[in-house]
């Protein structure tokens, strides 16, 4: 019997500790490879966060498609999803080979919303590197001397397509992710600049936001002939409507039925803002739309507060008494338009007292226009009796000049058209959180009569269309549009060094009657 031949296999010995070191690295590489195509699993494992079904759809779409566009209702977790995808992208690709660029229309949208969520994701996962604050937030690597691996830019940083191209041309990475947050408000040239850095087969672009304005680049990505992967997230697709099982903490962060019903009452189902913020649909804008959504969006992004500081401005007041409409006052100062006060179901004397308080803040240097049809007449009479600088606005009156009498049917049409022109010239800065105002001014229509004159639909006609009365829109218009009488038409007392009216400036009006009596005795 032939003895078995024993073959000795020589295995080179690794230096002490090197085998376990390589094993650890190889295992880590294997894990990274597994997470490359599973951002949902990575987020759950590493960040301990839960994605609901539409968030999972977005994450998986980014893996499979070079371009993904998401139109979404309000409060569906858009920025949360984008932030966690940023953390995933930088973690699963080799250090130094990945880069993320984010952009949004305004500084708060970049710094306060998206990058705050990115910082939270980094801290949750104890991810390497550090995030800097400032006008251009950055994520810097823990290696390679603190190399920048992600940053956030906004249009104000770049100003033009040439500046954007120069800023982006220095980005060289195999794995580039571009996130266009609130994509509807991003200018075309910034879209073009973003496309120039996402050119290879590994690059990805995610555009996400509310579909506020048609005829934008974001709108074009959702058209049938677009090559982008399209996702829509109306409020009705969220767990509160579908019954999808999600953690209670997540449910409380998403849009609720109660909020939607309140907005239905405030904005009306037919308003452009309801369609975009609730239904996740681009609003239909017809030729009869008085103020285009794009003009409203531009006014929301404008900041004219600096010039407003030294201007007394003027007030506009629309008065309601007992009912579902609201009494609302706006103040316009050098382009800066903001709500001064509002209330419901208050009598006209209470409204008069609140007007006294705001007029006293300017010592009579800011006139107030009041809609005097209906209960507003009582407030006007009371304030005029006391000598306050108030003007009467009557919508049905004839326009102010012979030329305008040939162009417009009445004072309402003349004033609303002037309001529209102020938007077109970029002369109005409105509060981006005042969604009621945006909804109302975006819903108003105008028509051309058979005699060729322009007429703007009335409050009653809007209510017949299922829309709320445009109380805020009318008050804002009256504040912005100069009226026939000017502050110089009134007696303006000198500003006192110590005013007895100061008791009402920053208080809750403990006694309006005392204040009124004092004013009567001083006989403006």
C-alpha positions as CSV (number, residue, x, y, z in Angstrom):
1,X,0.0,0.0,0.0
2,X,1.5,3.3,-1.1
3,X,1.8,5.7,1.8
4,X,-0.2,8.8,1.4
5,X,1.8,11.8,0.2
6,X,1.6,14.6,2.6
7,X,1.8,18.0,1.0
8,X,2.7,20.8,3.3
9,X,1.1,24.1,2.4
10,X,3.1,27.1,3.5
11,X,1.0,30.1,4.6
12,X,3.0,33.2,5.2
13,X,2.5,34.7,8.6
14,X,1.2,38.2,8.9
15,X,2.8,40.6,11.3
16,X,1.2,40.5,14.7
17,X,-2.1,42.4,14.8
18,X,-2.2,43.1,11.0
19,X,-4.6,40.2,10.3
20,X,-7.3,41.5,12.7
21,X,-6.8,45.0,11.4
22,X,-7.3,44.0,7.8
23,X,-10.3,41.8,8.8
24,X,-11.9,44.8,10.4
25,X,-11.3,47.0,7.4
26,X,-12.7,44.4,5.0
27,X,-15.7,43.9,7.1
28,X,-16.3,47.6,7.2
29,X,-15.9,47.8,3.4
30,X,-18.5,44.9,3.1
31,X,-20.9,46.8,5.3
32,X,-20.5,50.0,3.3
33,X,-21.2,48.1,0.1
34,X,-24.3,46.6,1.6
35,X,-25.6,50.1,2.6
36,X,-24.8,51.6,-0.8
37,X,-28.1,50.5,-2.2
38,X,-30.1,50.5,1.1
39,X,-30.3,54.1,2.5
40,X,-33.4,53.1,4.4
41,X,-31.7,50.3,6.3
42,X,-28.6,52.5,6.9
43,X,-30.7,55.3,8.4
44,X,-32.5,52.9,10.6
45,X,-29.4,51.1,11.7
46,X,-27.0,54.0,12.0
47,X,-29.2,57.0,12.8
48,X,-32.0,55.1,14.5
49,X,-34.7,56.9,12.5
50,X,-37.8,55.6,10.8
51,X,-38.9,56.5,7.3
52,X,-42.5,56.3,6.4
53,X,-43.5,54.9,3.0
54,X,-43.1,58.0,0.9
55,X,-39.8,58.8,2.5
56,X,-38.6,55.3,1.7
57,X,-39.8,55.8,-1.9
58,X,-37.7,59.0,-2.2
59,X,-34.6,57.3,-0.7
60,X,-34.8,54.3,-3.1
61,X,-35.5,56.6,-6.1
62,X,-32.2,58.4,-5.4
63,X,-30.4,55.1,-5.4
64,X,-31.9,54.0,-8.7
65,X,-32.3,57.2,-10.7
66,X,-29.9,60.0,-11.7
67,X,-32.6,62.6,-11.3
68,X,-35.5,62.6,-8.8
69,X,-38.1,65.3,-8.3
70,X,-40.6,65.4,-5.5
71,X,-43.6,67.7,-5.2
72,X,-45.0,67.6,-1.7
73,X,-47.6,69.0,0.6
74,X,-46.7,70.9,3.8
75,X,-45.1,69.0,6.7
76,X,-44.5,65.6,5.1
77,X,-40.8,65.4,6.2
78,X,-39.2,66.7,3.1
79,X,-36.2,68.4,4.7
80,X,-35.8,65.5,7.2
81,X,-35.5,63.1,4.3
82,X,-33.0,65.2,2.4
83,X,-30.8,65.7,5.5
84,X,-30.6,62.0,6.3
85,X,-29.8,61.2,2.7
86,X,-26.9,63.7,2.9
87,X,-25.5,61.8,5.9
88,X,-26.0,58.4,4.2
89,X,-24.3,59.6,1.0
90,X,-21.2,60.8,2.8
91,X,-21.0,57.7,5.0
92,X,-21.3,54.9,2.4
93,X,-18.8,56.3,-0.1
94,X,-15.0,56.3,0.4
95,X,-13.8,59.3,2.2
96,X,-12.7,62.0,-0.3
97,X,-14.7,60.5,-3.2
98,X,-18.1,62.0,-2.2
99,X,-19.5,65.5,-2.1
100,X,-22.9,67.0,-1.4
101,X,-24.2,70.4,-2.5
102,X,-27.4,71.7,-1.1
103,X,-29.3,74.9,-2.1
104,X,-32.5,76.6,-1.3
105,X,-34.0,80.0,-2.2
106,X,-33.3,81.9,1.1
107,X,-30.8,81.9,3.9
108,X,-33.2,80.6,6.6
109,X,-34.2,77.7,4.3
110,X,-30.5,76.7,3.9
111,X,-29.2,77.4,7.4
112,X,-32.1,77.1,9.7
113,X,-34.1,74.3,8.1
114,X,-32.1,71.9,6.0
115,X,-28.7,72.2,7.7
116,X,-30.1,72.1,11.1
117,X,-31.6,68.7,10.2
118,X,-28.2,67.7,8.7
119,X,-26.4,68.6,11.9
120,X,-29.0,66.5,13.9
121,X,-28.4,63.5,11.6
122,X,-24.6,63.8,12.0
123,X,-25.0,64.0,15.8
124,X,-27.5,61.1,16.0
125,X,-25.1,58.8,14.1
126,X,-22.0,60.1,15.7
127,X,-20.6,60.6,12.2
128,X,-17.0,61.8,11.7
129,X,-16.1,65.4,10.9
130,X,-17.6,68.6,12.0
131,X,-20.2,71.1,10.7
132,X,-19.5,74.8,10.6
133,X,-22.1,77.5,11.0
134,X,-22.4,80.8,9.1
135,X,-23.8,82.1,5.8
136,X,-22.3,79.0,4.0
137,X,-22.7,76.0,6.3
138,X,-20.1,73.3,5.6
139,X,-19.4,69.7,6.7
140,X,-15.7,69.1,7.0
141,X,-14.0,65.7,7.0
142,X,-12.2,64.4,10.1
143,X,-9.4,63.4,7.7
144,X,-7.4,65.0,4.9
145,X,-6.9,68.2,6.9
146,X,-10.5,69.0,7.4
147,X,-11.4,68.8,3.7
148,X,-14.9,70.2,2.9
149,X,-17.2,67.3,1.8
150,X,-20.6,69.2,1.8
151,X,-21.9,72.7,1.8
152,X,-25.0,74.7,1.5
153,X,-25.4,77.7,-0.9
154,X,-28.2,80.1,-1.7
155,X,-28.9,82.3,-4.7
156,X,-27.8,85.5,-2.7
157,X,-24.3,84.0,-2.4
158,X,-23.9,83.6,-6.2
159,X,-26.0,86.3,-7.9
160,X,-25.7,85.1,-11.4
161,X,-25.1,82.0,-13.6
162,X,-21.5,83.0,-14.1
163,X,-20.8,83.3,-10.4
164,X,-22.6,80.0,-9.7
165,X,-20.5,78.2,-12.5
166,X,-17.3,79.6,-11.0
167,X,-18.3,78.4,-7.4
168,X,-19.3,74.9,-8.6
169,X,-16.5,74.3,-11.1
170,X,-14.0,73.5,-8.4
171,X,-16.1,70.5,-7.2
172,X,-14.4,67.3,-8.4
173,X,-15.7,64.1,-6.9
174,X,-16.8,60.8,-8.3
175,X,-19.9,60.6,-6.1
176,X,-21.8,64.0,-6.2
177,X,-25.3,64.5,-4.7
178,X,-27.1,67.8,-5.4
179,X,-30.1,68.6,-3.2
180,X,-32.4,71.4,-4.5
181,X,-34.6,72.1,-1.4
182,X,-37.8,74.2,-1.9
183,X,-36.9,73.7,-5.6
184,X,-39.8,75.9,-6.9
185,X,-38.1,79.0,-5.7
186,X,-34.6,78.3,-7.1
187,X,-33.8,80.4,-10.2
188,X,-33.1,78.8,-13.5
189,X,-29.4,79.7,-13.6
190,X,-28.8,77.9,-10.3
191,X,-30.5,74.8,-11.7
192,X,-28.1,75.0,-14.7
193,X,-25.1,75.4,-12.4
194,X,-26.1,72.4,-10.3
195,X,-26.4,70.3,-13.5
196,X,-22.8,71.1,-14.4
197,X,-21.4,69.2,-11.4
198,X,-23.7,66.2,-11.7
199,X,-22.4,64.9,-15.0
200,X,-21.1,61.3,-14.4
201,X,-23.1,58.1,-14.0
202,X,-22.6,58.0,-10.3
203,X,-24.0,61.5,-9.6
204,X,-27.5,62.2,-8.3
205,X,-29.8,65.2,-8.2
206,X,-32.8,65.4,-5.8
207,X,-35.3,68.3,-6.3
208,X,-37.9,68.6,-3.5
209,X,-40.5,71.2,-2.5
210,X,-44.0,72.6,-2.5
211,X,-45.3,73.1,-6.1
212,X,-46.1,76.8,-5.5
213,X,-45.5,78.2,-8.9
214,X,-46.0,76.9,-12.5
215,X,-43.7,77.9,-15.3
216,X,-40.6,77.1,-13.3
217,X,-37.8,74.6,-13.7
218,X,-39.3,72.5,-10.9
219,X,-42.6,72.5,-12.8
220,X,-40.9,71.3,-16.0
221,X,-39.4,68.3,-14.2
222,X,-42.9,67.1,-13.4
223,X,-44.2,67.2,-16.9
224,X,-45.0,63.9,-18.7
225,X,-42.1,64.3,-21.2
226,X,-39.5,64.9,-18.4
227,X,-36.9,62.2,-17.8
228,X,-36.9,62.8,-14.1
229,X,-38.3,60.2,-11.6
230,X,-41.5,61.9,-10.4
231,X,-43.0,61.5,-6.9
232,X,-46.0,63.3,-5.5
233,X,-46.9,63.5,-1.8
234,X,-50.3,65.1,-1.2
235,X,-51.5,65.4,2.4
236,X,-53.9,62.6,1.7
237,X,-51.1,60.1,1.2
238,X,-49.6,60.6,4.7
239,X,-50.2,58.1,7.5
240,X,-53.0,60.1,9.2
241,X,-55.1,59.5,6.1
242,X,-53.9,56.1,4.9
243,X,-53.7,54.4,8.3
244,X,-50.1,53.4,7.7
245,X,-48.5,52.2,11.0
246,X,-45.7,54.6,12.1
247,X,-44.2,55.5,15.5
248,X,-46.3,58.0,17.4
249,X,-43.4,60.5,17.5
250,X,-43.3,60.5,13.7
251,X,-47.1,60.8,13.4
252,X,-47.0,63.9,15.5
253,X,-44.4,65.5,13.2
254,X,-46.5,65.1,10.0
255,X,-49.4,67.1,8.6
256,X,-52.6,66.5,10.5
257,X,-56.3,66.4,9.4
258,X,-57.2,69.1,11.8
259,X,-54.6,71.5,10.3
260,X,-55.8,70.7,6.8
261,X,-59.5,71.4,7.7
262,X,-58.4,74.7,9.2
263,X,-56.6,75.7,6.1
264,X,-59.6,74.6,4.0
265,X,-61.6,77.2,5.9
266,X,-58.9,79.8,5.8
267,X,-57.8,79.5,2.2
268,X,-60.6,77.7,0.4
269,X,-60.2,74.6,-1.7
270,X,-60.0,76.5,-4.9
271,X,-57.2,78.8,-3.8
272,X,-53.7,78.3,-5.4
273,X,-52.0,77.9,-2.1
274,X,-54.4,75.1,-1.0
275,X,-53.6,73.2,-4.1
276,X,-49.9,73.5,-3.6
277,X,-49.6,73.2,0.2
278,X,-52.3,70.5,0.7
279,X,-52.9,68.7,-2.6
280,X,-49.2,68.9,-3.8
281,X,-50.4,70.1,-7.2
282,X,-49.1,73.1,-9.2
283,X,-51.9,75.8,-9.2
284,X,-53.7,76.6,-12.4
285,X,-52.9,80.2,-13.3
286,X,-55.2,81.7,-15.8
287,X,-55.1,85.0,-17.6
288,X,-57.6,86.4,-15.1
289,X,-55.3,85.7,-12.1
290,X,-54.6,89.2,-10.8
291,X,-51.3,88.5,-8.9
292,X,-49.2,85.6,-10.3
293,X,-47.9,83.1,-7.7
294,X,-44.4,83.9,-8.9
295,X,-44.8,87.5,-7.8
296,X,-46.0,86.4,-4.4
297,X,-43.1,84.0,-4.0
298,X,-40.6,86.8,-5.0
299,X,-42.2,89.1,-2.4
300,X,-41.8,86.4,0.3
301,X,-38.1,86.1,-0.5
302,X,-37.5,89.9,-0.5
303,X,-36.1,91.6,2.6
304,X,-36.8,95.4,2.8
305,X,-36.7,95.6,6.5
306,X,-33.7,97.9,6.6
307,X,-35.4,100.7,4.8
308,X,-38.5,100.3,6.9
309,X,-36.8,101.3,10.2
310,X,-36.9,105.0,9.6
311,X,-40.3,105.2,7.9
312,X,-43.6,105.7,9.7
313,X,-45.5,104.2,6.7
314,X,-49.2,103.8,6.6
315,X,-51.9,101.4,7.8
316,X,-54.7,99.6,6.1
317,X,-57.7,98.3,8.1
318,X,-60.5,95.9,7.1
319,X,-63.2,95.7,9.7
320,X,-65.5,92.8,10.6
321,X,-67.8,92.6,13.6
322,X,-69.4,89.4,14.6
323,X,-69.0,86.5,12.2
324,X,-66.3,84.3,10.7
325,X,-64.5,87.1,9.0
326,X,-61.6,88.8,10.8
327,X,-60.7,92.4,11.5
328,X,-57.2,92.8,10.3
329,X,-54.7,95.7,10.2
330,X,-51.5,95.8,8.1
331,X,-48.7,98.4,8.1
332,X,-46.6,99.2,5.1
333,X,-43.2,100.9,5.5
334,X,-40.8,101.4,2.6
335,X,-41.9,98.1,1.0
336,X,-42.0,96.1,4.3
337,X,-45.6,94.9,4.7
338,X,-46.5,93.2,8.0
339,X,-49.6,92.4,10.1
340,X,-50.2,94.9,12.9
341,X,-53.1,93.2,14.7
342,X,-56.1,91.0,14.0
343,X,-59.1,89.7,16.0
344,X,-62.5,88.2,15.5
345,X,-65.9,88.9,17.0
346,X,-65.1,92.2,18.7
347,X,-67.2,95.3,18.7
348,X,-66.2,98.4,16.8
349,X,-65.2,100.3,20.0
350,X,-62.7,97.6,20.8
351,X,-61.4,97.9,17.2
352,X,-61.2,101.7,17.6
353,X,-59.2,101.3,20.7
354,X,-56.7,99.0,19.1
355,X,-56.4,101.5,16.2
356,X,-55.7,104.3,18.8
357,X,-52.8,102.2,20.1
358,X,-51.1,101.6,16.8
359,X,-51.6,105.2,15.6
360,X,-50.1,106.5,18.8
361,X,-46.9,104.6,18.1
362,X,-46.3,106.9,15.2
363,X,-47.6,110.1,16.9
364,X,-50.0,110.6,14.0
365,X,-47.3,110.4,11.2
366,X,-48.7,107.2,9.7
367,X,-52.2,107.6,8.2
368,X,-54.7,104.7,8.2
369,X,-57.0,103.8,5.3
370,X,-60.2,102.1,6.5
371,X,-62.8,100.2,4.4
372,X,-65.9,102.2,5.4
373,X,-68.5,100.1,3.7
374,X,-70.4,98.4,6.5
375,X,-69.2,98.3,10.1
376,X,-65.8,100.0,9.1
377,X,-67.7,103.2,8.9
378,X,-68.2,103.3,12.6
379,X,-64.5,102.9,13.4
380,X,-63.6,105.6,10.8
381,X,-66.1,108.0,12.3
382,X,-64.9,107.5,15.9
383,X,-61.2,107.9,14.9
384,X,-61.9,110.9,12.7
385,X,-63.9,112.5,15.5
386,X,-60.8,112.3,17.7
387,X,-58.6,113.9,15.0
388,X,-56.6,110.8,14.0
389,X,-55.2,110.7,10.4
390,X,-57.7,108.3,8.8
391,X,-58.9,108.1,5.2
392,X,-62.0,106.4,3.9
393,X,-61.8,103.7,1.3
394,X,-65.0,103.0,-0.7
395,X,-64.6,100.3,-3.2
396,X,-67.5,101.4,-5.4
397,X,-66.3,105.0,-5.8
398,X,-65.1,106.2,-9.1
399,X,-61.3,105.9,-9.8
400,X,-59.2,108.9,-8.8
401,X,-58.2,110.4,-12.1
402,X,-59.9,110.9,-15.5
403,X,-57.4,108.5,-17.2
404,X,-58.1,105.8,-14.6
405,X,-61.9,106.3,-14.9
406,X,-61.5,105.2,-18.5
407,X,-59.3,102.2,-17.5
408,X,-61.0,100.9,-14.3
409,X,-64.6,100.2,-13.3
410,X,-64.2,101.5,-9.7
411,X,-61.8,102.4,-7.0
412,X,-61.4,98.8,-5.9
413,X,-60.1,97.8,-9.4
414,X,-57.9,100.9,-9.6
415,X,-56.3,100.2,-6.2
416,X,-55.8,96.4,-6.7
417,X,-54.2,97.0,-10.0
418,X,-51.8,99.5,-8.4
419,X,-51.1,96.8,-5.8
420,X,-50.3,94.3,-8.5
421,X,-47.9,96.8,-10.1
422,X,-46.0,97.2,-6.8
423,X,-45.5,93.4,-6.8
424,X,-44.2,93.5,-10.4
425,X,-41.7,96.3,-9.5
426,X,-40.4,94.4,-6.5
427,X,-41.6,97.0,-4.0
428,X,-43.3,94.7,-1.5
429,X,-41.8,92.4,1.1
430,X,-44.4,90.1,2.7
431,X,-44.0,87.7,5.6
432,X,-43.4,84.2,4.2
433,X,-45.2,82.7,7.2
434,X,-48.4,84.8,6.5
435,X,-50.0,82.1,4.4
436,X,-53.5,83.5,4.7
437,X,-52.4,86.7,3.0
438,X,-50.6,84.8,0.3
439,X,-53.6,82.6,-0.3
440,X,-56.0,85.6,-0.5
441,X,-54.0,87.8,-2.9
442,X,-53.2,84.8,-5.1
443,X,-56.9,83.9,-5.4
444,X,-58.3,87.2,-6.7
445,X,-59.3,87.4,-10.3
446,X,-59.9,90.4,-12.6
447,X,-62.0,90.7,-15.8
448,X,-62.4,93.1,-18.7
449,X,-65.9,94.4,-19.1
450,X,-67.6,94.9,-22.4
451,X,-66.8,98.6,-22.2
452,X,-63.1,97.8,-22.0
453,X,-62.6,98.7,-18.3
454,X,-61.0,96.4,-15.8
455,X,-63.0,95.1,-12.8
456,X,-61.7,93.1,-9.9
457,X,-64.0,90.5,-8.4
458,X,-65.7,91.5,-5.1
459,X,-65.7,89.8,-1.8
460,X,-69.2,88.4,-2.4
461,X,-68.1,86.9,-5.8
462,X,-65.1,85.3,-4.1
463,X,-67.3,83.7,-1.4
464,X,-69.6,82.4,-4.2
465,X,-66.5,80.5,-5.6
466,X,-66.1,78.9,-2.2
467,X,-63.2,81.2,-1.1
468,X,-63.0,83.1,2.2
469,X,-63.5,86.9,2.2
470,X,-60.1,88.5,1.3
471,X,-60.0,90.6,4.5
472,X,-56.2,90.3,4.7
473,X,-55.7,91.0,1.1
474,X,-57.9,94.2,1.2
475,X,-56.2,95.5,4.4
476,X,-52.7,94.9,2.8
477,X,-53.8,96.6,-0.4
478,X,-55.1,99.6,1.4
479,X,-51.9,99.9,3.4
480,X,-49.7,99.7,0.3
481,X,-51.5,101.8,-2.2
482,X,-51.3,105.6,-1.5
483,X,-54.7,107.3,-1.3
484,X,-55.9,110.7,-2.1
485,X,-55.4,112.3,1.2
486,X,-51.8,112.5,2.5
487,X,-50.5,112.8,6.1
488,X,-50.0,116.5,5.4
489,X,-53.8,116.9,5.1
490,X,-54.0,116.4,8.9
491,X,-52.8,118.3,11.9
492,X,-49.7,116.4,13.1
493,X,-48.7,117.3,16.7
494,X,-45.0,117.4,17.5
495,X,-43.6,114.3,19.1
496,X,-43.6,114.8,22.8
497,X,-40.6,113.9,25.0
498,X,-42.8,112.1,27.4
499,X,-46.2,111.0,26.0
500,X,-49.2,110.1,28.2
501,X,-50.2,107.8,25.4
502,X,-47.2,105.5,26.2
503,X,-49.5,103.6,28.5
504,X,-51.1,102.0,25.5
505,X,-48.1,101.4,23.2
506,X,-46.8,98.1,24.6
507,X,-49.7,97.2,26.9
508,X,-52.9,95.2,26.4
509,X,-55.0,98.3,26.6
510,X,-56.2,98.0,30.2
511,X,-58.5,101.0,29.8
512,X,-59.4,102.3,26.4
513,X,-61.9,104.8,27.8
514,X,-59.2,106.5,29.8
515,X,-57.0,106.8,26.7
516,X,-59.9,108.1,24.6
517,X,-60.8,110.7,27.2
518,X,-57.2,112.0,27.3
519,X,-57.2,112.3,23.5
520,X,-60.5,114.2,23.5
521,X,-59.2,116.7,26.1
522,X,-56.0,117.3,24.1
523,X,-58.1,118.1,21.0
524,X,-56.0,117.0,18.1
